[in-house]
């Protein structure tokens, strides 16, 4: 059995964040790939197929250079739960490996979640949406609150700063912890994350789905989100993906669409103004049948405007 130093995600301050001894020599062993179970709650939702295939080819040529990190699976002897290394595991499955090298370490649920999320946040193909959701989940673990509460904390801190109000002691400490996590990750501050990433979560569901699947860049998604009609938005999403439209091409299509809508609206306004003017001077009111029909039409119009 080979002794190998446990390598956790390389981020500044990670040892303090996780409270795990990273210097301990951990034994490496090889186990059947069917003995590894994925966590019930996956941090990643999408993997780039092309990059996975490249990794699989590399593993076929050079083997798995860094063992997977696992922990004993509760209640089942000889089986393990994956903590870090899902891309390597999936790549190994692609080329049909029966066994993989692992390092097994006793970790709490919180430690496992933190390591999984931190490893996930270092992926090159991680989408901005995946990164945003992962960071919120990591912050929630650190503060023992729901991700939605993290959003509330960030917004409260920003609102208080804008109004020159002091934070409560509790919120102040929470913001300190949040800033510590961002320092560990090596990017963002509490405010930059709030303003640049949280708006992604407000995108329509159809756009969130394609973002999670890695089919569309978030810069394009934010432009397409301007289309409020769901049917038209879906058409634009499908066209952007199938035709691999650039950001400028999407903006141009949106501009043309808005121009057409504006033309229709202006035409309707002009027609309404002209009809209202004609009604004032017409003799239609002298015709009982036409008056009753006009009354019904006006009633329909009033109901439409309510």
C-alpha positions in Angstrom: 0.0 0.0 0.0 1.4 3.4 -1.1 1.5 6.4 1.2 0.6 9.6 -0.5 0.0 13.1 0.8 -3.7 14.0 0.7 -4.2 16.8 -1.8 -7.2 18.9 -1.2 -8.3 21.8 -3.5 -5.5 24.4 -3.6 -7.0 27.7 -2.2 -5.6 30.2 0.1 -6.6 29.6 3.7 -8.4 26.3 3.0 -6.9 24.5 5.9 -8.3 27.1 8.3 -11.7 27.0 6.5 -12.1 23.3 6.6 -10.2 22.6 9.9 -8.6 19.5 8.3 -5.0 18.5 8.7 -3.7 18.5 5.1 -0.2 17.4 6.0 -1.2 13.9 7.2 0.2 11.1 5.1 -2.8 9.2 3.8 -2.6 5.6 2.5 -3.6 5.1 -1.2 -5.3 1.9 -2.2 -7.2 0.6 -5.3 -10.8 -0.4 -5.1 -13.5 -1.5 -7.6 -15.2 1.4 -9.3 -18.6 -0.1 -8.4 -17.8 0.3 -4.7 -17.9 4.1 -5.0 -21.2 5.9 -4.6 -22.0 9.4 -5.6 -23.3 11.8 -2.9 -27.1 12.0 -2.7 -26.8 15.8 -3.4 -24.5 16.5 -6.3 -22.6 19.8 -6.4 -22.1 19.6 -10.2 -25.0 19.4 -12.6 -23.2 19.4 -15.9 -19.9 18.2 -17.4 -18.5 19.2 -20.7 -18.6 16.0 -22.8 -15.6 17.0 -24.9 -13.4 17.8 -22.0 -14.5 14.6 -20.2 -13.4 12.6 -23.3 -10.1 14.4 -23.3 -9.6 13.5 -19.7 -10.6 9.9 -20.4 -8.0 9.7 -23.2 -5.3 11.1 -20.8 -6.2 8.5 -18.1 -6.0 5.8 -20.7 -2.5 6.8 -21.6 -1.1 7.9 -18.2 -3.5 6.5 -15.6 -5.2 8.4 -12.8 -2.4 10.5 -11.4 -4.3 11.9 -8.4 -6.4 9.4 -6.3 -10.0 10.1 -5.7 -10.9 11.3 -2.2 -13.6 9.2 -0.6 -15.0 8.5 2.8 -16.5 5.2 4.2 -20.1 4.9 3.2 -22.3 4.8 6.3 -23.8 1.4 7.1 -22.2 -0.5 4.2 -18.9 -2.2 4.7 -16.4 -2.0 1.9 -18.2 0.8 0.0 -17.3 4.5 -0.1 -18.9 7.8 -0.9 -17.1 10.1 -3.3 -15.9 13.4 -1.9 -13.6 14.8 -4.6 -12.7 13.6 -8.1 -16.0 13.1 -9.9 -14.6 14.1 -13.3 -11.9 11.5 -12.9 -14.5 8.9 -11.9 -16.7 9.7 -14.9 -13.7 9.6 -17.2 -12.6 6.2 -15.8 -16.1 4.9 -16.4 -16.0 6.1 -20.1 -12.9 4.0 -20.8 -14.3 1.0 -18.8 -11.8 1.0 -15.9 -12.8 -1.6 -13.3 -10.6 -0.1 -10.5 -9.5 3.3 -9.4 -7.0 4.6 -6.8 -8.5 6.2 -3.8 -7.7 7.9 -0.5 -10.2 7.2 2.2 -10.6 9.7 5.0 -13.2 10.0 7.8 -15.0 13.2 7.2 -18.1 14.8 8.7 -21.0 15.7 6.4 -20.0 19.4 6.6 -16.4 18.7 5.8 -17.4 16.4 2.9 -19.7 19.1 1.5 -17.1 21.8 1.8 -14.4 19.8 0.1 -16.8 18.8 -2.7 -17.9 22.3 -3.3 -14.4 23.8 -3.2 -13.2 21.2 -5.7 -16.2 22.0 -7.9 -15.4 25.7 -7.8 -12.0 25.1 -9.3 -13.3 23.4 -12.5 -12.2 25.2 -15.7 -15.6 24.4 -17.3 -17.7 25.6 -14.4 -20.4 27.9 -15.6 -21.0 31.3 -13.8 -24.4 29.9 -12.6 -22.9 26.7 -11.2 -20.2 28.8 -9.5 -22.8 31.2 -8.0 -24.9 28.4 -6.7 -21.9 26.6 -5.3 -20.6 29.6 -3.5 -24.0 30.3 -2.0 -24.1 26.7 -0.8 -20.6 26.9 0.6 -21.4 30.2 2.5 -24.6 28.6 3.8 -22.6 25.7 5.3 -20.1 28.1 6.9 -22.9 30.2 8.5 -25.3 27.3 9.1 -28.1 29.0 7.1 -29.9 28.4 3.9 -28.5 29.9 0.6 -31.5 32.2 0.5 -30.5 33.6 3.8 -27.0 34.4 2.4 -28.7 36.6 -0.2 -30.7 38.4 2.4 -27.5 39.0 4.5 -25.7 40.5 1.5 -28.6 42.7 0.5 -29.0 43.9 4.1 -25.4 44.8 4.4 -25.5 46.7 1.1 -28.7 48.6 2.0 -27.3 49.6 5.4 -24.1 50.9 3.8 -26.2 52.9 1.3 -28.2 54.5 4.1 -25.1 55.0 6.3 -26.6 52.7 8.9 -24.5 50.4 11.2 -24.9 46.6 10.9 -26.1 44.6 13.9 -23.3 42.6 15.6 -24.7 39.4 14.2 -24.8 40.6 10.6 -21.4 42.2 11.0 -19.9 38.8 12.0 -21.7 37.0 9.2 -20.2 39.4 6.7 -16.8 38.9 8.2 -17.1 35.1 7.7 -18.4 35.7 4.1 -15.4 37.8 3.3 -13.1 35.2 4.7 -14.6 32.5 2.4 -14.2 34.8 -0.6 -10.6 35.4 0.4 -10.1 31.6 0.5 -11.7 31.2 -2.9 -9.5 33.9 -4.3 -12.1 35.9 -6.1 -15.0 38.3 -5.4 -15.9 40.3 -2.4 -19.3 40.2 -0.7 -20.4 43.3 -2.7 -19.0 42.3 -6.1 -20.6 38.9 -5.7 -23.9 40.4 -4.8 -23.9 42.8 -7.8 -22.3 40.7 -10.5 -23.5 37.2 -9.7 -26.8 37.2 -7.8 -28.7 38.8 -10.7 -28.1 35.5 -12.6 -30.5 33.7 -10.2 -33.3 36.0 -11.3 -33.2 34.8 -14.9 -36.2 32.9 -16.3 -36.2 29.1 -15.7 -35.6 28.2 -19.3 -32.4 30.2 -19.3 -31.3 28.8 -16.0 -31.7 25.3 -17.5 -29.5 25.9 -20.5 -26.9 27.7 -18.4 -26.6 24.7 -16.0 -26.2 22.5 -19.0 -23.4 24.7 -20.3 -25.2 25.3 -23.7 -25.2 29.0 -23.4 -22.8 31.7 -22.0 -24.3 33.8 -19.3 -23.6 37.1 -21.1 -25.9 35.9 -23.9 -28.5 34.6 -21.4 -28.7 38.0 -19.8 -29.4 39.6 -23.1 -32.0 37.0 -24.1 -33.7 37.5 -20.7 -34.9 40.9 -22.0 -37.5 38.9 -24.1 -40.5 38.6 -21.8 -42.7 36.5 -24.0 -41.8 32.9 -23.1 -42.5 31.5 -26.6 -40.4 34.1 -28.4 -37.6 33.7 -25.7 -37.5 29.9 -26.3 -37.3 30.5 -30.1 -34.3 32.8 -29.5 -32.7 30.4 -27.1 -32.9 27.5 -29.5 -31.6 29.7 -32.4 -28.7 31.0 -30.3 -27.7 27.4 -29.4 -28.3 25.7 -32.8 -26.7 28.5 -34.9 -24.0 29.3 -32.3 -25.0 33.0 -32.5 -22.5 35.5 -31.2 -23.5 38.1 -28.5 -23.7 40.8 -31.2 -25.9 38.7 -33.4 -28.3 38.0 -30.5 -28.4 41.8 -29.7 -29.1 42.5 -33.3 -32.0 40.0 -33.5 -33.4 41.5 -30.2 -33.1 45.0 -31.7 -35.0 44.0 -34.8 -37.7 42.3 -32.7 -38.1 45.3 -30.5 -38.3 47.6 -33.5 -41.1 45.5 -35.0 -43.0 45.5 -31.7 -42.6 49.3 -31.4 -44.0 49.7 -34.9 -47.1 47.7 -34.1 -47.6 49.6 -30.9 -47.3 53.0 -32.6 -49.7 51.9 -35.3 -52.3 50.9 -32.7 -51.9 54.2 -30.9 -52.3 56.1 -34.1 -55.5 54.2 -35.0 -57.0 54.7 -31.6 -56.4 58.4 -31.7 -57.9 58.7 -35.2 -61.0 56.6 -34.2 -61.6 58.7 -31.0 -61.5 61.8 -33.1 -63.9 60.4 -35.6 -66.4 59.3 -32.9 -66.7 62.9 -31.7 -67.8 64.1 -35.1 -69.7 61.1 -36.6 -73.5 60.8 -36.9 -73.3 57.2 -35.8 -75.0 58.2 -32.5 -78.2 58.9 -34.5 -78.4 55.2 -35.5 -79.8 53.1 -32.6 -78.4 49.8 -33.9 -74.9 51.2 -34.4 -75.1 52.9 -31.0 -75.9 49.7 -29.3 -73.1 47.9 -31.2 -70.6 50.7 -30.3 -71.7 50.5 -26.7 -70.9 46.8 -26.6 -67.5 47.4 -28.2 -66.7 50.1 -25.7 -67.7 47.8 -22.8 -65.3 45.1 -24.2 -62.5 47.6 -24.4 -63.1 48.8 -20.8 -63.0 45.2 -19.6 -59.8 44.6 -21.6 -58.2 47.6 -19.8 -59.2 46.5 -16.3 
